[in-house]
């Protein structure tokens, strides 16, 4: 026990004395000493290695930071996207159409012709039912009038015209067969002329006209399934 | 990057500063051992390779502590070069010191004695330290002053862990012996 204490004291004293010793110790140097060119070249090479190692370290640090920002950004986008497909679309749109005002959604394969513009997408949403093979041909809005035309590859077409803020129905009944129908609890005026079936009705403060050279069944099914809320948005 | 005086210093700048400040002292130390300009330059170059690996442990360039560290590294590398190039015989002083009797290494006096700590004691310890062979002195300074572990010292000085351990014990015992001789303890 006594020896342990003694050893500890000796160690403490040595530890205390060493820094003083290091401070006081004098090293000689030859001020006239010169180094060979070969040595200086070797040292410069060594310094260059330090430099490149340092540059590499900085590069790794920057890459790590950029990667962290990208991961955080992707995570944030994922949070605000309802599902993986939407997330993928966002990323692809960002890359491909970075400067476009709208996001483009590609349906089907290949060509850009199948792209649906946002206003067309909205027009599609107005119909709860669309006969098979029909696609938006034209969407136009002018003051109080909105018109959507859909057609298929066999040149069959139908159009929906909405006239806002009116309680009047303008019908062409000249040389036409005329009927008053009840569709979806609504009073609908129907005419048929030259193979064109036309339906007229009022909904709130708008008058609607649905006309087309497709079957009556399809046209009436279209009326039954119209989405009036979406129509108001256009 | 390291901080010195509140400024960020690049590794390159630090190494260049160390080289410019201590290259002549290091060359002198190496030359004392090797007696050859080119070998001494080699020792300086190899020392800096070691220093670069331990750059994060050097806080400031222009202090005694750093100078002492660089001199120790250079001196030991010079000894290493000496052993390799000159192919020292087993009877050479350097080797003889390293192969000292294990019993002596582990010697630890049992006799109880007192240590009176005074200015005189401190002075005597410094003298005892100065009288130590560099091989031992360097180990004890690296370990107790620079805070390197035995493993790190072994790596720095290109020697085995066992050798570091032996030299460390032996250095301490030599100091104790010197103090006993002077009648301090």
Interface residues (C-beta under 8 A of the other chain):
Chain A: X2 X3 X6 X7 X9 X10 X11 X13 X14 X15 X16 X17 X18 X19 X20 X21 X22 X23 X24 X25 X27 X28 X29 X30 X31 X33 X35 X36 X38 X39 X42 X43 X46 X47 X49 X50 X51 X53 X54
Chain B: X10 X11 X12 X15 X16 X19 X23 X24 X25 X27 X28 X29 X31 X37 X38 X41 X44 X45 X48 X49 X52 X64 X65 X67 X68 X71 X108 X110 X112 X113 X114 X115 X117 X121 X122 X125 X126 X129 X130 X140 X141 X144 X145 X172 X175 X176 X179 X185
